[in-house]
Amino acid sequence: MIFIQLNRDIPAGLFSLRRLHRRLSVNHPQFTDINQDLYNSNAGHAGEAYIDSVLSTIHFPIPHILLPNIRIHEKDIPSTQIDILIFTTAYALIIEVKNWSGTISFQQVGQVLQTKDGIVRSMDCPTVQADYYVGNLLDWFVKHDTQLPVHRIVSFPFASTLLIGAENRGIHSAKELPIILRKLNKLPQQLTHYQFQTLSRKLQEANLPFEHATACQKYGIHPSDLLKGIFCPKCESRLLKKSNRVYVCSSCLHIPDNPFYDTMIDWFTLVGNQITNRQLRLFAGVDKSYTVGYFMKKSNFPYSGQNKGTIYHVNAEEMHRFLSKKEKACFRK
């Protein structure tokens, strides 16, 4: 039996939002919008993680791969972002996860109405998006000389969401997944083990991350609006200077080996892909250039130039390394 499961990473957008949120004053004119975006992103990630936990308890009697947050980006195929893709030797299943709260009423015109705290909002129906992704995935399989049934469901993780008019639309709660997959796993197998392994690798090769703008670029925030200082990588409280090379957290008392490493990541994520000693000093609120230089060199980020002209920088691959954990695949036979 072949089994592959990839870990879900924190999305790059959520990663940068969390860092932007802690470096923005509550009095900033965009704080309320960013705070709401962070709430929505955290809720979405939590919903997807919960679906992952449900899927991890399900027995698959056939070879399969679980691909979380996959973005299929390949020539002649529209870019397709799928919350969860289950690929097996018998079928492929797209799971579109919506962790929406309140009452969700499905209309007849590709629209849903969300009622929460007495406020009604109109949103696009997630089934339309899921159906579009089904077509794109079918085209991807055809491009790779494969005929495989592609199914889709829209899943709401938690029972606290009240769904109205969702019958016969392929909309289900997380608790229904074991029943749905039990039926799908009885479908006749279409692929050999070799074909399955080959296509699994091609899917992972086609899974390319978005090239995200920095958070400041996205929200039009000037870097000077960001709060200065060094934050604890454990609890996000401020670090206090104990000596030139030792900083301690004011809350959890953690002493990071390199207190400026996380600050450099903040800069790369929020501002730009290169930073000088002077920029880091201003950003961290530190005036000792030799202290900052020591820790910048210790960060092991690539650099160019010498002495005062030294510039540390990251490319897309290095950004991805710290924006998300490296995916690990587990193979069993």
The 8 nearest C-alpha neighbors of each residue, nearest first, counted from 0:
[[1, 332, 62, 331, 2, 61, 60, 63],
 [2, 0, 62, 332, 331, 330, 63, 3],
 [3, 1, 331, 330, 63, 62, 64, 0],
 [2, 4, 64, 329, 330, 328, 63, 65],
 [3, 5, 65, 64, 328, 329, 6, 2],
 [4, 6, 328, 327, 66, 326, 65, 7],
 [7, 5, 326, 8, 327, 4, 67, 328],
 [8, 6, 67, 5, 9, 68, 48, 326],
 [9, 7, 323, 324, 10, 6, 326, 325],
 [8, 10, 323, 14, 11, 13, 7, 44],
 [11, 9, 13, 12, 8, 14, 323, 322],
 [10, 12, 14, 13, 322, 15, 9, 323],
 [11, 13, 15, 10, 14, 16, 211, 40],
 [14, 12, 16, 10, 15, 11, 40, 17],
 [13, 15, 11, 12, 17, 16, 10, 9],
 [14, 16, 18, 12, 17, 13, 268, 19],
 [17, 15, 13, 19, 18, 14, 20, 37],
 [18, 16, 20, 15, 19, 14, 13, 21],
 [19, 17, 15, 16, 20, 21, 265, 22],
 [18, 20, 16, 22, 17, 21, 15, 23],
 [19, 21, 17, 23, 18, 22, 16, 34],
 [22, 20, 18, 19, 23, 17, 235, 24],
 [23, 21, 226, 19, 225, 20, 18, 24],
 [24, 22, 20, 225, 21, 226, 19, 25],
 [23, 25, 26, 27, 22, 226, 30, 225],
 [24, 26, 27, 30, 23, 31, 28, 29],
 [27, 25, 24, 28, 30, 23, 29, 31],
 [26, 28, 30, 24, 29, 25, 23, 224],
 [29, 27, 30, 26, 31, 25, 32, 24],
 [30, 28, 32, 27, 31, 33, 218, 26],
 [29, 31, 33, 27, 32, 28, 25, 34],
 [32, 30, 34, 33, 29, 35, 28, 25],
 [33, 31, 35, 34, 29, 30, 36, 28],
 [34, 32, 36, 30, 35, 31, 37, 29],
 [33, 35, 31, 37, 32, 36, 30, 38],
 [36, 34, 38, 32, 37, 33, 39, 31],
 [37, 35, 33, 39, 38, 34, 40, 32],
 [36, 38, 40, 34, 35, 39, 41, 16],
 [37, 39, 35, 41, 36, 40, 42, 34],
 [40, 38, 42, 36, 37, 41, 43, 35],
 [41, 39, 37, 43, 42, 38, 13, 36],
 [40, 42, 44, 38, 43, 39, 37, 45],
 [43, 41, 45, 39, 40, 44, 46, 38],
 [44, 42, 40, 46, 45, 41, 98, 39],
 [43, 45, 47, 41, 46, 42, 48, 40],
 [46, 44, 48, 42, 43, 47, 41, 49],
 [47, 45, 49, 43, 98, 44, 48, 156],
 [46, 48, 50, 44, 49, 45, 96, 51],
 [49, 47, 51, 45, 50, 46, 44, 52],
 [48, 50, 52, 46, 51, 47, 45, 53],
 [49, 51, 53, 47, 52, 48, 54, 173],
 [52, 50, 48, 54, 49, 53, 55, 47],
 [53, 51, 49, 55, 50, 54, 48, 56],
 [54, 52, 50, 55, 51, 56, 49, 57],
 [55, 53, 51, 57, 56, 52, 50, 176],
 [54, 56, 52, 53, 57, 51, 58, 50],
 [55, 57, 54, 53, 58, 52, 177, 51],
 [58, 56, 54, 55, 177, 59, 53, 180],
 [57, 59, 60, 56, 55, 181, 54, 177],
 [58, 60, 61, 57, 184, 62, 63, 181],
 [61, 59, 58, 62, 184, 0, 185, 63],
 [60, 62, 59, 63, 0, 88, 87, 184],
 [63, 61, 1, 87, 2, 0, 88, 60],
 [64, 62, 87, 86, 2, 61, 3, 1],
 [63, 65, 3, 86, 4, 85, 2, 66],
 [66, 64, 85, 4, 84, 5, 67, 3],
 [65, 67, 84, 83, 5, 69, 64, 85],
 [68, 66, 83, 69, 7, 82, 84, 65],
 [69, 67, 82, 81, 83, 70, 66, 80],
 [70, 68, 81, 67, 206, 80, 66, 71],
 [69, 71, 80, 206, 79, 207, 72, 81],
 [72, 70, 206, 79, 205, 78, 69, 73],
 [71, 73, 78, 205, 207, 70, 206, 79],
 [72, 74, 76, 205, 71, 75, 78, 77],
 [73, 75, 76, 72, 77, 78, 205, 139],
 [76, 74, 73, 77, 139, 142, 72, 138],
 [75, 77, 74, 73, 78, 135, 139, 72],
 [78, 76, 79, 75, 135, 72, 73, 74],
 [77, 79, 72, 71, 76, 80, 70, 73],
 [78, 80, 71, 70, 77, 132, 81, 72],
 [79, 81, 70, 69, 71, 82, 78, 68],
 [82, 80, 69, 68, 83, 70, 79, 84],
 [81, 83, 68, 95, 67, 94, 96, 69],
 [84, 82, 67, 94, 81, 66, 68, 93],
 [85, 83, 93, 66, 92, 65, 86, 94],
 [86, 84, 65, 92, 91, 64, 66, 87],
 [85, 87, 91, 64, 63, 84, 90, 92],
 [88, 86, 63, 89, 90, 62, 91, 64],
 [87, 89, 190, 188, 189, 195, 62, 90],
 [90, 88, 188, 189, 87, 187, 186, 190],
 [91, 89, 148, 87, 147, 149, 88, 86],
 [90, 92, 86, 149, 85, 87, 150, 148],
 [93, 91, 150, 85, 151, 149, 84, 94],
 [92, 94, 151, 84, 83, 150, 95, 152],
 [95, 93, 83, 152, 153, 151, 96, 82],
 [94, 96, 153, 82, 154, 152, 129, 93],
 [97, 95, 154, 153, 155, 47, 94, 82],
 [98, 96, 155, 99, 154, 95, 43, 46],
 [97, 99, 46, 43, 155, 156, 42, 96],
 [100, 98, 97, 160, 101, 155, 103, 42],
 [99, 101, 160, 98, 102, 115, 159, 103],
 [100, 102, 115, 160, 114, 161, 103, 113],
 [103, 101, 161, 114, 113, 160, 162, 104],
 [102, 104, 113, 162, 112, 163, 161, 105],
 [103, 105, 163, 112, 111, 164, 162, 106],
 [106, 104, 111, 164, 165, 163, 110, 103],
 [105, 107, 110, 111, 108, 104, 109, 164],
 [108, 106, 109, 105, 110, 111, 164, 124],
 [107, 109, 110, 106, 124, 111, 105, 123],
 [110, 108, 124, 107, 123, 106, 127, 111],
 [109, 111, 124, 123, 106, 108, 122, 105],
 [112, 110, 105, 122, 124, 104, 106, 121],
 [111, 113, 121, 104, 120, 103, 122, 119],
 [112, 114, 103, 120, 119, 102, 115, 121],
 [115, 113, 119, 102, 118, 101, 117, 112],
 [114, 116, 101, 117, 118, 113, 102, 119],
 [115, 117, 118, 114, 101, 119, 102, 113],
 [116, 118, 115, 114, 119, 101, 113, 120],
 [117, 119, 115, 116, 114, 120, 113, 101],
 [120, 118, 114, 113, 112, 115, 117, 121],
 [119, 121, 113, 112, 122, 114, 118, 111],
 [120, 122, 112, 111, 113, 119, 110, 123],
 [123, 121, 111, 110, 112, 124, 120, 113],
 [124, 122, 110, 111, 125, 109, 121, 127],
 [123, 125, 110, 109, 111, 126, 127, 122],
 [126, 124, 128, 127, 123, 129, 153, 95],
 [127, 125, 129, 128, 124, 130, 153, 168],
 [128, 126, 130, 125, 129, 124, 131, 109],
 [127, 129, 131, 125, 126, 130, 132, 124],
 [128, 130, 126, 132, 131, 127, 125, 133],
 [131, 129, 133, 127, 132, 128, 126, 134],
 [132, 130, 128, 134, 129, 133, 127, 135],
 [131, 133, 135, 129, 130, 134, 136, 79],
 [132, 134, 130, 136, 131, 135, 137, 149],
 [135, 133, 137, 131, 132, 136, 138, 130],
 [136, 134, 132, 138, 137, 133, 139, 131],
 [135, 137, 139, 133, 138, 134, 132, 140],
 [136, 138, 134, 140, 139, 135, 133, 141],
 [137, 139, 141, 135, 136, 140, 142, 134],
 [140, 138, 136, 142, 137, 141, 135, 143],
 [139, 141, 145, 143, 137, 142, 138, 136],
 [142, 140, 144, 138, 145, 143, 139, 137],
 [141, 143, 139, 140, 144, 138, 145, 137],
 [142, 144, 140, 141, 145, 139, 198, 138],
 [145, 143, 141, 142, 140, 146, 139, 138],
 [146, 144, 140, 141, 143, 147, 142, 139],
 [145, 147, 141, 140, 144, 148, 189, 137],
 [146, 148, 90, 145, 149, 189, 89, 91],
 [149, 147, 90, 91, 150, 146, 89, 137],
 [150, 148, 91, 92, 90, 133, 147, 137],
 [151, 149, 92, 91, 93, 148, 133, 152],
 [150, 152, 93, 92, 94, 129, 149, 133],
 [151, 153, 169, 94, 170, 154, 95, 93],
 [154, 152, 95, 170, 94, 96, 171, 169],
 [153, 155, 171, 96, 172, 170, 173, 95],
 [154, 156, 172, 97, 98, 157, 96, 173],
 [157, 155, 173, 46, 172, 98, 154, 50],
 [156, 158, 159, 155, 160, 172, 173, 98],
 [157, 159, 160, 156, 172, 161, 155, 173],
 [158, 160, 157, 161, 100, 101, 156, 102],
 [161, 159, 100, 158, 101, 102, 157, 162],
 [160, 162, 102, 103, 159, 101, 163, 158],
 [163, 161, 103, 102, 104, 165, 160, 164],
 [164, 162, 104, 165, 103, 105, 161, 102],
 [163, 165, 105, 166, 104, 162, 106, 103],
 [164, 166, 163, 168, 170, 162, 105, 167],
 [165, 167, 168, 164, 170, 169, 163, 171],
 [168, 166, 169, 165, 170, 164, 171, 152],
 [169, 167, 170, 166, 165, 126, 152, 164],
 [168, 170, 152, 167, 153, 171, 151, 166],
 [171, 169, 153, 168, 152, 154, 165, 166],
 [172, 170, 154, 153, 175, 155, 169, 173],
 [171, 173, 155, 154, 174, 175, 156, 157],
 [172, 174, 156, 175, 176, 154, 155, 50],
 [173, 175, 172, 176, 177, 53, 156, 171],
 [176, 174, 173, 178, 172, 177, 171, 179],
 [175, 177, 179, 178, 174, 173, 180, 172],
 [178, 176, 180, 179, 175, 181, 57, 174],
 [179, 177, 181, 176, 180, 175, 182, 174],
 [180, 178, 176, 182, 181, 177, 175, 183],
 [181, 179, 183, 177, 182, 178, 184, 176],
 [180, 182, 178, 184, 179, 183, 177, 185],
 [183, 181, 180, 179, 184, 185, 178, 186],
 [182, 184, 180, 185, 186, 181, 179, 90],
 [183, 185, 181, 182, 186, 180, 59, 61],
 [186, 184, 183, 182, 187, 181, 89, 188],
 [185, 187, 184, 183, 89, 188, 182, 90],
 [188, 186, 89, 189, 185, 184, 88, 90],
 [187, 189, 89, 88, 190, 186, 90, 191],
 [188, 190, 89, 88, 187, 147, 191, 90],
 [191, 189, 88, 194, 188, 195, 192, 89],
 [190, 192, 194, 193, 195, 88, 189, 188],
 [191, 193, 195, 194, 196, 190, 88, 62],
 [192, 194, 196, 191, 195, 197, 190, 198],
 [195, 193, 197, 191, 192, 196, 190, 198],
 [196, 194, 192, 198, 193, 197, 199, 190],
 [195, 197, 199, 193, 194, 198, 192, 200],
 [198, 196, 194, 200, 199, 195, 193, 201],
 [197, 199, 201, 195, 200, 196, 202, 194],
 [200, 198, 196, 202, 197, 201, 195, 203],
 [199, 201, 203, 198, 197, 202, 204, 196],
 [202, 200, 198, 204, 203, 199, 205, 197],
 [203, 201, 205, 199, 200, 204, 198, 206],
 [202, 204, 206, 200, 205, 201, 199, 69],
 [203, 205, 201, 206, 202, 200, 207, 199],
 [206, 204, 202, 71, 203, 72, 207, 73],
 [207, 205, 71, 70, 203, 204, 69, 202],
 [206, 208, 205, 70, 72, 71, 209, 204],
 [209, 207, 210, 70, 206, 319, 69, 211],
 [208, 210, 211, 207, 70, 11, 212, 72],
 [211, 209, 208, 212, 315, 207, 213, 11],
 [210, 212, 209, 213, 12, 11, 214, 208],
 [213, 211, 216, 217, 214, 210, 215, 268],
 [212, 214, 269, 216, 215, 268, 270, 217],
 [213, 215, 269, 217, 216, 218, 15, 212],
 [216, 214, 220, 218, 269, 213, 219, 217],
 [217, 215, 219, 213, 214, 218, 212, 220],
 [216, 218, 214, 215, 219, 212, 213, 220],
 [217, 219, 215, 220, 216, 214, 29, 33],
 [220, 218, 216, 215, 217, 221, 214, 222],
 [219, 221, 215, 218, 222, 216, 224, 217],
 [220, 222, 223, 224, 215, 219, 225, 216],
 [223, 221, 224, 225, 220, 270, 215, 269],
 [222, 224, 221, 225, 226, 220, 282, 227],
 [225, 223, 222, 221, 226, 220, 23, 27],
 [226, 224, 22, 23, 223, 222, 227, 221],
 [225, 227, 22, 23, 224, 228, 24, 282],
 [228, 226, 282, 283, 284, 225, 229, 22],
 [227, 229, 283, 284, 230, 282, 226, 237],
 [230, 228, 283, 238, 237, 262, 231, 259],
 [231, 229, 237, 235, 238, 236, 232, 228],
 [230, 232, 235, 236, 233, 234, 238, 237],
 [233, 231, 235, 234, 230, 261, 255, 258],
 [232, 234, 231, 235, 253, 251, 236, 230],
 [233, 235, 236, 231, 232, 251, 250, 230],
 [236, 234, 231, 230, 232, 233, 237, 21],
 [237, 235, 231, 230, 234, 250, 248, 249],
 [236, 238, 230, 231, 229, 248, 249, 235],
 [239, 237, 248, 247, 230, 229, 231, 246],
 [240, 238, 247, 246, 248, 249, 241, 237],
 [239, 241, 246, 242, 245, 247, 238, 243],
 [242, 240, 246, 245, 239, 247, 243, 244],
 [241, 243, 245, 244, 240, 246, 239, 247],
 [242, 244, 245, 290, 241, 240, 246, 287],
 [245, 243, 242, 290, 246, 241, 240, 294],
 [244, 246, 242, 241, 243, 240, 247, 254],
 [247, 245, 240, 241, 239, 238, 254, 258],
 [246, 248, 254, 238, 239, 252, 253, 249],
 [249, 247, 238, 252, 253, 250, 251, 231],
 [248, 250, 238, 252, 237, 239, 247, 251],
 [249, 251, 248, 252, 236, 234, 237, 253],
 [250, 252, 253, 248, 249, 234, 233, 236],
 [253, 251, 248, 247, 250, 249, 254, 238],
 [252, 254, 248, 251, 247, 255, 233, 231],
 [253, 255, 247, 246, 252, 248, 256, 245],
 [256, 254, 258, 257, 253, 246, 247, 231],
 [255, 257, 258, 254, 245, 246, 260, 244],
 [256, 258, 255, 259, 260, 294, 298, 297],
 [259, 257, 255, 260, 256, 261, 246, 229],
 [260, 258, 262, 257, 261, 263, 294, 229],
 [261, 259, 263, 262, 257, 258, 298, 264],
 [260, 262, 264, 263, 259, 265, 258, 232],
 [261, 263, 259, 265, 264, 260, 229, 266],
 [264, 262, 266, 260, 265, 261, 259, 267],
 [263, 265, 261, 267, 262, 266, 268, 260],
 [266, 264, 262, 268, 263, 267, 269, 261],
 [265, 267, 263, 270, 269, 264, 268, 271],
 [268, 266, 272, 271, 264, 265, 270, 269],
 [269, 267, 265, 266, 213, 15, 264, 270],
 [268, 270, 214, 213, 266, 215, 267, 265],
 [271, 269, 266, 267, 215, 213, 268, 222],
 [272, 270, 267, 273, 266, 269, 213, 268],
 [271, 273, 267, 312, 313, 274, 314, 270],
 [274, 272, 312, 311, 271, 310, 313, 267],
 [273, 275, 311, 310, 278, 312, 279, 276],
 [276, 274, 310, 278, 277, 279, 311, 309],
 [275, 277, 279, 278, 280, 292, 291, 288],
 [276, 278, 280, 275, 279, 281, 288, 274],
 [279, 277, 275, 281, 280, 276, 282, 274],
 [278, 280, 282, 276, 281, 277, 283, 275],
 [279, 281, 285, 277, 283, 278, 282, 284],
 [282, 280, 284, 278, 279, 283, 277, 285],
 [281, 283, 279, 227, 280, 284, 278, 228],
 [282, 284, 228, 280, 227, 229, 285, 281],
 [283, 285, 281, 228, 282, 227, 280, 286],
 [286, 284, 280, 283, 287, 281, 291, 282],
 [285, 287, 280, 288, 284, 281, 291, 290],
 [288, 286, 290, 289, 285, 291, 280, 243],
 [289, 287, 291, 290, 292, 286, 276, 280],
 [288, 290, 292, 291, 287, 293, 294, 276],
 [291, 289, 293, 287, 292, 288, 243, 294],
 [290, 292, 288, 294, 293, 289, 295, 287],
 [293, 291, 289, 295, 290, 294, 288, 296],
 [294, 292, 290, 296, 291, 295, 289, 297],
 [293, 295, 297, 291, 296, 292, 298, 257],
 [296, 294, 292, 298, 297, 293, 291, 259],
 [295, 297, 294, 298, 293, 299, 292, 300],
 [296, 298, 294, 295, 299, 293, 257, 300],
 [297, 299, 295, 296, 300, 260, 294, 257],
 [300, 298, 297, 296, 301, 295, 302, 294],
 [299, 301, 298, 311, 302, 312, 313, 296],
 [302, 300, 311, 312, 299, 313, 303, 310],
 [303, 301, 311, 310, 312, 300, 309, 304],
 [302, 304, 310, 309, 311, 305, 301, 308],
 [305, 303, 309, 308, 310, 302, 306, 307],
 [304, 306, 309, 308, 307, 303, 310, 302],
 [305, 307, 308, 309, 304, 292, 310, 276],
 [308, 306, 309, 305, 276, 304, 275, 310],
 [307, 309, 305, 304, 306, 310, 275, 303],
 [310, 308, 304, 305, 307, 306, 303, 275],
 [311, 309, 275, 302, 303, 274, 304, 308],
 [312, 310, 302, 274, 273, 301, 275, 300],
 [311, 313, 273, 272, 301, 302, 274, 310],
 [314, 312, 272, 317, 318, 273, 301, 315],
 [313, 315, 317, 316, 318, 312, 272, 319],
 [316, 314, 318, 317, 319, 313, 210, 320],
 [317, 315, 319, 318, 314, 320, 313, 321],
 [316, 318, 320, 314, 319, 315, 313, 321],
 [319, 317, 315, 320, 316, 321, 322, 314],
 [318, 320, 322, 316, 317, 321, 323, 315],
 [321, 319, 317, 318, 322, 323, 316, 324],
 [320, 322, 323, 319, 318, 324, 317, 264],
 [323, 321, 319, 11, 320, 318, 14, 324],
 [324, 322, 321, 8, 9, 319, 320, 325],
 [325, 323, 8, 326, 320, 321, 322, 9],
 [324, 326, 327, 323, 320, 8, 319, 6],
 [327, 325, 6, 5, 324, 328, 8, 7],
 [326, 328, 5, 325, 6, 329, 4, 324],
 [329, 327, 5, 4, 3, 330, 326, 6],
 [328, 330, 3, 4, 327, 331, 2, 5],
 [331, 329, 3, 2, 1, 328, 332, 4],
 [330, 332, 1, 2, 0, 329, 3, 62],
 [331, 0, 1, 330, 2, 62, 3, 329]]
